[in-house]
Amino acid sequence: MTPEIHVEELKKDPEFLANIQRLEKECKEEESIAKGYQLLDAQLIIEAPEDEINEVFTFIVNTAFDRLAEKLTTSHSFDMNEPEDLATARAIYEHGIQRYSENDKKGAKEIFLVLHYTIDHAGLKDAMMVHAAAAMAGKSFEDFIEKLVDVEGVDEHDPLAFFIQTFTQPVDKLLTTFEKQVKQAKEELRVLDESKEQ
């Protein structure tokens, strides 16, 4: 059991507030998305004003996409053992999930495919392909969550728990089910490979 957090006390706690200020400074100076997430968590705990929360969120998303562009132009992958890379991939993934939940299947598919392409982690690569294929097959976000995702199977202690990787069927089976979409997705990704070779 985690002890109950007393929000009002934290709002007055000089140490906690100093910690927030330090995180604000460091995340901007270091352009650290990992610290941006820590700051966001702290702000959410003390129920900071919405514009402050939005500012951090915007910083996280913008920095993540800048970093993604850099990875694509330099042909580097996201190393999931590296906290900053993990936080960057998480920010991009959460943006993709948001797009999907707003029914922008094309936008979501593109984000999941780019993650499939740039993440250096076999299990996550496959999971991203399942996400992309489901969106390409026209499945609604609700259907995806209700029919394909195994919510019970999530290990909260896994540092990659932010990414949906547990499904109602084995991943290889799902990829076979979505064979047509996977083939089409690989065609689309070939363009990235070809630009890499030039």
PyRosetta script that sets phi, psi and omega in degrees:
from pyrosetta import init, pose_from_sequence

init()
pose = pose_from_sequence("MTPEIHVEELKKDPEFLANIQRLEKECKEEESIAKGYQLLDAQLIIEAPEDEINEVFTFIVNTAFDRLAEKLTTSHSFDMNEPEDLATARAIYEHGIQRYSENDKKGAKEIFLVLHYTIDHAGLKDAMMVHAAAAMAGKSFEDFIEKLVDVEGVDEHDPLAFFIQTFTQPVDKLLTTFEKQVKQAKEELRVLDESKEQ")
pose.set_psi(1, 130.6)
pose.set_omega(1, 176.5)
pose.set_phi(2, -87.1)
pose.set_psi(2, 138.6)
pose.set_omega(2, 179.5)
pose.set_phi(3, -62.7)
pose.set_psi(3, 147.1)
pose.set_omega(3, -178.1)
pose.set_phi(4, -66.0)
pose.set_psi(4, 133.9)
pose.set_omega(4, -179.3)
pose.set_phi(5, -87.2)
pose.set_psi(5, 126.1)
pose.set_omega(5, 178.4)
pose.set_phi(6, -93.0)
pose.set_psi(6, 100.8)
pose.set_omega(6, -174.0)
pose.set_phi(7, -57.1)
pose.set_psi(7, -47.2)
pose.set_omega(7, -176.8)
pose.set_phi(8, -60.6)
pose.set_psi(8, -38.5)
pose.set_omega(8, 179.0)
pose.set_phi(9, -66.1)
pose.set_psi(9, -42.9)
pose.set_omega(9, -179.0)
pose.set_phi(10, -62.8)
pose.set_psi(10, -36.6)
pose.set_omega(10, -179.2)
pose.set_phi(11, -61.0)
pose.set_psi(11, -24.6)
pose.set_omega(11, -178.3)
pose.set_phi(12, -103.8)
pose.set_psi(12, -7.0)
pose.set_omega(12, -175.6)
pose.set_phi(13, -73.6)
pose.set_psi(13, 110.7)
pose.set_omega(13, -175.2)
pose.set_phi(14, -59.5)
pose.set_psi(14, -34.6)
pose.set_omega(14, -178.8)
pose.set_phi(15, -66.5)
pose.set_psi(15, -44.6)
pose.set_omega(15, -179.9)
pose.set_phi(16, -64.5)
pose.set_psi(16, -42.9)
pose.set_omega(16, -179.5)
pose.set_phi(17, -67.5)
pose.set_psi(17, -36.8)
pose.set_omega(17, 177.5)
pose.set_phi(18, -65.6)
pose.set_psi(18, -37.1)
pose.set_omega(18, 178.5)
pose.set_phi(19, -62.5)
pose.set_psi(19, -42.6)
pose.set_omega(19, 178.0)
pose.set_phi(20, -61.7)
pose.set_psi(20, -44.7)
pose.set_omega(20, -179.7)
pose.set_phi(21, -63.6)
pose.set_psi(21, -39.5)
pose.set_omega(21, 179.5)
pose.set_phi(22, -64.1)
pose.set_psi(22, -43.9)
pose.set_omega(22, 179.4)
pose.set_phi(23, -62.5)
pose.set_psi(23, -40.6)
pose.set_omega(23, 179.7)
pose.set_phi(24, -58.7)
pose.set_psi(24, -46.1)
pose.set_omega(24, -177.8)
pose.set_phi(25, -66.3)
pose.set_psi(25, -49.8)
pose.set_omega(25, -175.5)
pose.set_phi(26, -65.9)
pose.set_psi(26, -40.7)
pose.set_omega(26, -175.8)
pose.set_phi(27, -65.9)
pose.set_psi(27, -33.3)
pose.set_omega(27, 177.8)
pose.set_phi(28, -76.1)
pose.set_psi(28, -45.9)
pose.set_omega(28, -178.4)
pose.set_phi(29, -62.7)
pose.set_psi(29, -42.8)
pose.set_omega(29, -176.2)
pose.set_phi(30, -90.8)
pose.set_psi(30, -3.9)
pose.set_omega(30, -171.9)
pose.set_phi(31, 48.2)
pose.set_psi(31, 47.6)
pose.set_omega(31, -176.0)
pose.set_phi(32, -95.7)
pose.set_psi(32, 117.2)
pose.set_omega(32, 178.1)
pose.set_phi(33, -73.5)
pose.set_psi(33, -36.1)
pose.set_omega(33, 178.9)
pose.set_phi(34, -59.0)
pose.set_psi(34, -44.3)
pose.set_omega(34, 178.5)
pose.set_phi(35, -70.6)
pose.set_psi(35, -31.1)
pose.set_omega(35, 175.5)
pose.set_phi(36, -59.8)
pose.set_psi(36, -42.2)
pose.set_omega(36, 177.9)
pose.set_phi(37, -66.3)
pose.set_psi(37, -39.1)
pose.set_omega(37, 177.6)
pose.set_phi(38, -62.1)
pose.set_psi(38, -42.1)
pose.set_omega(38, 179.4)
pose.set_phi(39, -63.7)
pose.set_psi(39, -44.2)
pose.set_omega(39, 179.3)
pose.set_phi(40, -59.5)
pose.set_psi(40, -45.6)
pose.set_omega(40, 179.1)
pose.set_phi(41, -59.3)
pose.set_psi(41, -45.3)
pose.set_omega(41, -179.3)
pose.set_phi(42, -63.5)
pose.set_psi(42, -41.7)
pose.set_omega(42, -179.9)
pose.set_phi(43, -65.7)
pose.set_psi(43, -37.5)
pose.set_omega(43, -179.7)
pose.set_phi(44, -67.6)
pose.set_psi(44, -35.7)
pose.set_omega(44, 179.7)
pose.set_phi(45, -62.7)
pose.set_psi(45, -45.7)
pose.set_omega(45, -177.5)
pose.set_phi(46, -89.7)
pose.set_psi(46, 10.2)
pose.set_omega(46, 177.7)
pose.set_phi(47, 52.9)
pose.set_psi(47, 54.3)
pose.set_omega(47, 179.2)
pose.set_phi(48, -62.7)
pose.set_psi(48, 159.7)
pose.set_omega(48, 178.4)
pose.set_phi(49, -56.0)
pose.set_psi(49, 146.0)
pose.set_omega(49, -175.3)
pose.set_phi(50, -56.8)
pose.set_psi(50, -38.9)
pose.set_omega(50, -177.6)
pose.set_phi(51, -66.6)
pose.set_psi(51, -31.4)
pose.set_omega(51, 177.1)
pose.set_phi(52, -68.6)
pose.set_psi(52, -42.0)
pose.set_omega(52, 179.1)
pose.set_phi(53, -64.3)
pose.set_psi(53, -44.8)
pose.set_omega(53, 179.2)
pose.set_phi(54, -61.3)
pose.set_psi(54, -36.2)
pose.set_omega(54, -179.5)
pose.set_phi(55, -62.6)
pose.set_psi(55, -44.2)
pose.set_omega(55, 179.5)
pose.set_phi(56, -66.8)
pose.set_psi(56, -41.4)
pose.set_omega(56, -179.3)
pose.set_phi(57, -61.9)
pose.set_psi(57, -42.9)
pose.set_omega(57, 178.7)
pose.set_phi(58, -62.9)
pose.set_psi(58, -42.5)
pose.set_omega(58, 177.9)
pose.set_phi(59, -58.6)
pose.set_psi(59, -45.7)
pose.set_omega(59, -178.3)
pose.set_phi(60, -60.5)
pose.set_psi(60, -50.8)
pose.set_omega(60, -176.5)
pose.set_phi(61, -65.1)
pose.set_psi(61, -47.5)
pose.set_omega(61, -178.8)
pose.set_phi(62, -62.3)
pose.set_psi(62, -44.9)
pose.set_omega(62, -179.6)
pose.set_phi(63, -64.1)
pose.set_psi(63, -39.3)
pose.set_omega(63, -179.6)
pose.set_phi(64, -62.4)
pose.set_psi(64, -43.6)
pose.set_omega(64, -178.9)
pose.set_phi(65, -71.3)
pose.set_psi(65, -32.5)
pose.set_omega(65, 174.0)
pose.set_phi(66, -61.8)
pose.set_psi(66, -43.5)
pose.set_omega(66, -177.8)
pose.set_phi(67, -68.7)
pose.set_psi(67, -35.3)
pose.set_omega(67, 177.4)
pose.set_phi(68, -63.5)
pose.set_psi(68, -44.8)
pose.set_omega(68, 179.5)
pose.set_phi(69, -58.9)
pose.set_psi(69, -40.6)
pose.set_omega(69, 178.9)
pose.set_phi(70, -62.6)
pose.set_psi(70, -45.1)
pose.set_omega(70, -179.8)
pose.set_phi(71, -61.1)
pose.set_psi(71, -42.1)
pose.set_omega(71, -178.1)
pose.set_phi(72, -67.3)
pose.set_psi(72, -40.6)
pose.set_omega(72, -178.4)
pose.set_phi(73, -74.2)
pose.set_psi(73, -27.4)
pose.set_omega(73, -179.1)
pose.set_phi(74, -98.7)
pose.set_psi(74, 2.0)
pose.set_omega(74, -178.7)
pose.set_phi(75, 56.4)
pose.set_psi(75, 39.4)
pose.set_omega(75, 175.4)
pose.set_phi(76, -101.8)
pose.set_psi(76, 158.4)
pose.set_omega(76, 178.7)
pose.set_phi(77, -107.5)
pose.set_psi(77, 164.6)
pose.set_omega(77, 172.8)
pose.set_phi(78, -83.5)
pose.set_psi(78, 123.8)
pose.set_omega(78, 178.7)
pose.set_phi(79, -92.8)
pose.set_psi(79, 112.7)
pose.set_omega(79, -174.4)
pose.set_phi(80, -72.1)
pose.set_psi(80, -5.1)
pose.set_omega(80, 174.9)
pose.set_phi(81, -92.0)
pose.set_psi(81, -3.6)
pose.set_omega(81, -177.6)
pose.set_phi(82, -103.6)
pose.set_psi(82, 114.9)
pose.set_omega(82, -172.9)
pose.set_phi(83, -51.8)
pose.set_psi(83, -38.9)
pose.set_omega(83, -177.4)
pose.set_phi(84, -70.1)
pose.set_psi(84, -40.9)
pose.set_omega(84, 177.1)
pose.set_phi(85, -64.7)
pose.set_psi(85, -41.5)
pose.set_omega(85, 179.7)
pose.set_phi(86, -61.9)
pose.set_psi(86, -45.3)
pose.set_omega(86, -179.8)
pose.set_phi(87, -64.3)
pose.set_psi(87, -36.5)
pose.set_omega(87, 179.7)
pose.set_phi(88, -66.2)
pose.set_psi(88, -47.7)
pose.set_omega(88, 179.6)
pose.set_phi(89, -63.0)
pose.set_psi(89, -38.1)
pose.set_omega(89, 179.0)
pose.set_phi(90, -61.1)
pose.set_psi(90, -44.2)
pose.set_omega(90, -178.1)
pose.set_phi(91, -62.2)
pose.set_psi(91, -41.4)
pose.set_omega(91, -179.4)
pose.set_phi(92, -67.9)
pose.set_psi(92, -42.0)
pose.set_omega(92, 179.5)
pose.set_phi(93, -61.8)
pose.set_psi(93, -46.5)
pose.set_omega(93, -179.1)
pose.set_phi(94, -61.7)
pose.set_psi(94, -34.2)
pose.set_omega(94, 177.1)
pose.set_phi(95, -66.2)
pose.set_psi(95, -41.2)
pose.set_omega(95, 177.8)
pose.set_phi(96, -62.5)
pose.set_psi(96, -42.2)
pose.set_omega(96, 179.0)
pose.set_phi(97, -64.7)
pose.set_psi(97, -39.3)
pose.set_omega(97, 178.0)
pose.set_phi(98, -62.8)
pose.set_psi(98, -44.8)
pose.set_omega(98, 178.0)
pose.set_phi(99, -57.6)
pose.set_psi(99, -45.9)
pose.set_omega(99, -177.5)
pose.set_phi(100, -62.2)
pose.set_psi(100, -43.8)
pose.set_omega(100, -177.4)
pose.set_phi(101, -67.9)
pose.set_psi(101, -21.7)
pose.set_omega(101, 177.1)
pose.set_phi(102, -92.7)
pose.set_psi(102, 12.0)
pose.set_omega(102, 176.2)
pose.set_phi(103, 70.3)
pose.set_psi(103, 20.2)
pose.set_omega(103, 173.5)
pose.set_phi(104, -91.3)
pose.set_psi(104, 78.4)
pose.set_omega(104, -174.1)
pose.set_phi(105, -65.5)
pose.set_psi(105, -35.8)
pose.set_omega(105, -178.5)
pose.set_phi(106, -67.7)
pose.set_psi(106, -47.1)
pose.set_omega(106, 178.7)
pose.set_phi(107, -60.7)
pose.set_psi(107, -43.3)
pose.set_omega(107, -179.7)
pose.set_phi(108, -63.7)
pose.set_psi(108, -46.0)
pose.set_omega(108, -179.6)
pose.set_phi(109, -56.7)
pose.set_psi(109, -44.5)
pose.set_omega(109, -178.3)
pose.set_phi(110, -62.3)
pose.set_psi(110, -40.5)
pose.set_omega(110, 179.5)
pose.set_phi(111, -66.9)
pose.set_psi(111, -44.4)
pose.set_omega(111, -179.5)
pose.set_phi(112, -64.2)
pose.set_psi(112, -37.5)
pose.set_omega(112, 179.0)
pose.set_phi(113, -66.5)
pose.set_psi(113, -41.3)
pose.set_omega(113, 179.6)
pose.set_phi(114, -65.3)
pose.set_psi(114, -36.4)
pose.set_omega(114, 176.5)
pose.set_phi(115, -67.5)
pose.set_psi(115, -42.1)
pose.set_omega(115, 177.2)
pose.set_phi(116, -55.4)
pose.set_psi(116, -39.4)
pose.set_omega(116, -175.8)
pose.set_phi(117, -75.3)
pose.set_psi(117, -34.7)
pose.set_omega(117, -171.6)
pose.set_phi(118, -102.6)
pose.set_psi(118, -13.0)
pose.set_omega(118, -178.1)
pose.set_phi(119, -84.7)
pose.set_psi(119, 129.8)
pose.set_omega(119, 179.8)
pose.set_phi(120, -95.4)
pose.set_psi(120, 74.5)
pose.set_omega(120, -178.1)
pose.set_phi(121, -166.1)
pose.set_psi(121, 111.1)
pose.set_omega(121, -171.4)
pose.set_phi(122, -55.6)
pose.set_psi(122, -47.1)
pose.set_omega(122, -177.9)
pose.set_phi(123, -61.9)
pose.set_psi(123, -42.6)
pose.set_omega(123, 179.8)
pose.set_phi(124, -70.1)
pose.set_psi(124, -37.1)
pose.set_omega(124, 177.4)
pose.set_phi(125, -55.4)
pose.set_psi(125, -49.4)
pose.set_omega(125, -179.7)
pose.set_phi(126, -63.9)
pose.set_psi(126, -41.0)
pose.set_omega(126, 179.8)
pose.set_phi(127, -62.1)
pose.set_psi(127, -39.9)
pose.set_omega(127, 179.3)
pose.set_phi(128, -65.9)
pose.set_psi(128, -35.6)
pose.set_omega(128, 177.9)
pose.set_phi(129, -66.0)
pose.set_psi(129, -37.3)
pose.set_omega(129, 176.7)
pose.set_phi(130, -63.1)
pose.set_psi(130, -44.7)
pose.set_omega(130, 177.8)
pose.set_phi(131, -56.8)
pose.set_psi(131, -50.8)
pose.set_omega(131, -176.6)
pose.set_phi(132, -62.1)
pose.set_psi(132, -44.7)
pose.set_omega(132, -178.1)
pose.set_phi(133, -63.4)
pose.set_psi(133, -39.3)
pose.set_omega(133, 179.6)
pose.set_phi(134, -63.4)
pose.set_psi(134, -43.0)
pose.set_omega(134, 178.9)
pose.set_phi(135, -65.2)
pose.set_psi(135, -40.6)
pose.set_omega(135, -179.7)
pose.set_phi(136, -66.4)
pose.set_psi(136, -31.6)
pose.set_omega(136, -179.8)
pose.set_phi(137, -78.0)
pose.set_psi(137, -0.6)
pose.set_omega(137, 176.7)
pose.set_phi(138, 84.6)
pose.set_psi(138, 11.0)
pose.set_omega(138, 179.0)
pose.set_phi(139, -69.0)
pose.set_psi(139, 135.8)
pose.set_omega(139, 177.2)
pose.set_phi(140, -72.4)
pose.set_psi(140, 161.1)
pose.set_omega(140, 178.9)
pose.set_phi(141, -59.3)
pose.set_psi(141, -41.6)
pose.set_omega(141, -179.8)
pose.set_phi(142, -60.9)
pose.set_psi(142, -44.5)
pose.set_omega(142, 178.7)
pose.set_phi(143, -62.8)
pose.set_psi(143, -42.4)
pose.set_omega(143, -179.8)
pose.set_phi(144, -57.7)
pose.set_psi(144, -50.2)
pose.set_omega(144, -178.0)
pose.set_phi(145, -67.2)
pose.set_psi(145, -45.9)
pose.set_omega(145, -174.4)
pose.set_phi(146, -73.3)
pose.set_psi(146, -39.3)
pose.set_omega(146, -171.5)
pose.set_phi(147, -100.6)
pose.set_psi(147, -25.4)
pose.set_omega(147, -174.4)
pose.set_phi(148, -109.1)
pose.set_psi(148, -25.9)
pose.set_omega(148, -174.2)
pose.set_phi(149, -94.3)
pose.set_psi(149, 134.0)
pose.set_omega(149, 175.3)
pose.set_phi(150, -96.8)
pose.set_psi(150, 95.4)
pose.set_omega(150, -175.4)
pose.set_phi(151, -66.7)
pose.set_psi(151, -33.5)
pose.set_omega(151, -178.0)
pose.set_phi(152, -66.0)
pose.set_psi(152, -27.1)
pose.set_omega(152, -173.0)
pose.set_phi(153, -79.6)
pose.set_psi(153, 1.1)
pose.set_omega(153, -175.3)
pose.set_phi(154, -75.2)
pose.set_psi(154, 129.7)
pose.set_omega(154, 176.0)
pose.set_phi(155, -96.1)
pose.set_psi(155, 106.8)
pose.set_omega(155, -174.7)
pose.set_phi(156, -63.8)
pose.set_psi(156, -20.4)
pose.set_omega(156, -177.6)
pose.set_phi(157, -87.1)
pose.set_psi(157, -8.0)
pose.set_omega(157, 178.6)
pose.set_phi(158, -74.3)
pose.set_psi(158, 126.5)
pose.set_omega(158, 179.5)
pose.set_phi(159, -61.6)
pose.set_psi(159, -15.9)
pose.set_omega(159, 178.8)
pose.set_phi(160, -97.5)
pose.set_psi(160, 14.4)
pose.set_omega(160, -176.9)
pose.set_phi(161, -64.0)
pose.set_psi(161, -15.2)
pose.set_omega(161, 177.8)
pose.set_phi(162, -66.5)
pose.set_psi(162, -24.2)
pose.set_omega(162, -177.9)
pose.set_phi(163, -96.4)
pose.set_psi(163, 133.5)
pose.set_omega(163, 176.6)
pose.set_phi(164, -71.8)
pose.set_psi(164, 119.2)
pose.set_omega(164, 178.8)
pose.set_phi(165, -133.9)
pose.set_psi(165, -2.2)
pose.set_omega(165, -179.8)
pose.set_phi(166, -105.5)
pose.set_psi(166, 122.8)
pose.set_omega(166, -174.9)
pose.set_phi(167, -121.6)
pose.set_psi(167, 165.7)
pose.set_omega(167, -177.6)
pose.set_phi(168, -72.7)
pose.set_psi(168, -14.0)
pose.set_omega(168, 176.7)
pose.set_phi(169, -133.5)
pose.set_psi(169, 159.2)
pose.set_omega(169, 176.2)
pose.set_phi(170, -58.7)
pose.set_psi(170, 144.7)
pose.set_omega(170, -175.2)
pose.set_phi(171, -57.0)
pose.set_psi(171, -43.1)
pose.set_omega(171, -178.2)
pose.set_phi(172, -62.1)
pose.set_psi(172, -33.8)
pose.set_omega(172, 178.2)
pose.set_phi(173, -67.3)
pose.set_psi(173, -43.1)
pose.set_omega(173, 178.7)
pose.set_phi(174, -63.4)
pose.set_psi(174, -40.7)
pose.set_omega(174, -179.7)
pose.set_phi(175, -66.3)
pose.set_psi(175, -29.1)
pose.set_omega(175, 176.0)
pose.set_phi(176, -73.1)
pose.set_psi(176, -40.6)
pose.set_omega(176, 177.3)
pose.set_phi(177, -58.0)
pose.set_psi(177, -41.1)
pose.set_omega(177, -178.4)
pose.set_phi(178, -95.8)
pose.set_psi(178, 31.0)
pose.set_omega(178, -173.6)
pose.set_phi(179, -50.7)
pose.set_psi(179, -45.3)
pose.set_omega(179, -177.4)
pose.set_phi(180, -61.3)
pose.set_psi(180, -46.2)
pose.set_omega(180, -178.9)
pose.set_phi(181, -66.6)
pose.set_psi(181, -39.0)
pose.set_omega(181, -179.1)
pose.set_phi(182, -63.3)
pose.set_psi(182, -40.6)
pose.set_omega(182, 179.8)
pose.set_phi(183, -63.1)
pose.set_psi(183, -45.1)
pose.set_omega(183, 179.0)
pose.set_phi(184, -62.9)
pose.set_psi(184, -41.0)
pose.set_omega(184, 179.8)
pose.set_phi(185, -62.1)
pose.set_psi(185, -42.2)
pose.set_omega(185, -179.0)
pose.set_phi(186, -65.7)
pose.set_psi(186, -33.7)
pose.set_omega(186, 175.3)
pose.set_phi(187, -61.8)
pose.set_psi(187, -46.0)
pose.set_omega(187, -179.1)
pose.set_phi(188, -63.4)
pose.set_psi(188, -36.2)
pose.set_omega(188, -178.6)
pose.set_phi(189, -73.7)
pose.set_psi(189, -23.4)
pose.set_omega(189, 179.7)
pose.set_phi(190, -59.5)
pose.set_psi(190, -32.8)
pose.set_omega(190, 178.1)
pose.set_phi(191, -58.0)
pose.set_psi(191, -42.2)
pose.set_omega(191, 178.3)
pose.set_phi(192, -65.0)
pose.set_psi(192, -40.6)
pose.set_omega(192, 178.6)
pose.set_phi(193, -63.2)
pose.set_psi(193, -41.2)
pose.set_omega(193, -178.1)
pose.set_phi(194, -67.3)
pose.set_psi(194, -37.0)
pose.set_omega(194, 179.1)
pose.set_phi(195, -69.4)
pose.set_psi(195, -25.9)
pose.set_omega(195, 179.5)
pose.set_phi(196, -70.5)
pose.set_psi(196, -34.1)
pose.set_omega(196, -175.2)
pose.set_phi(197, -77.8)
pose.set_psi(197, -18.0)
pose.set_omega(197, -175.7)
pose.set_phi(198, -76.4)
pose.dump_pdb("model.pdb")
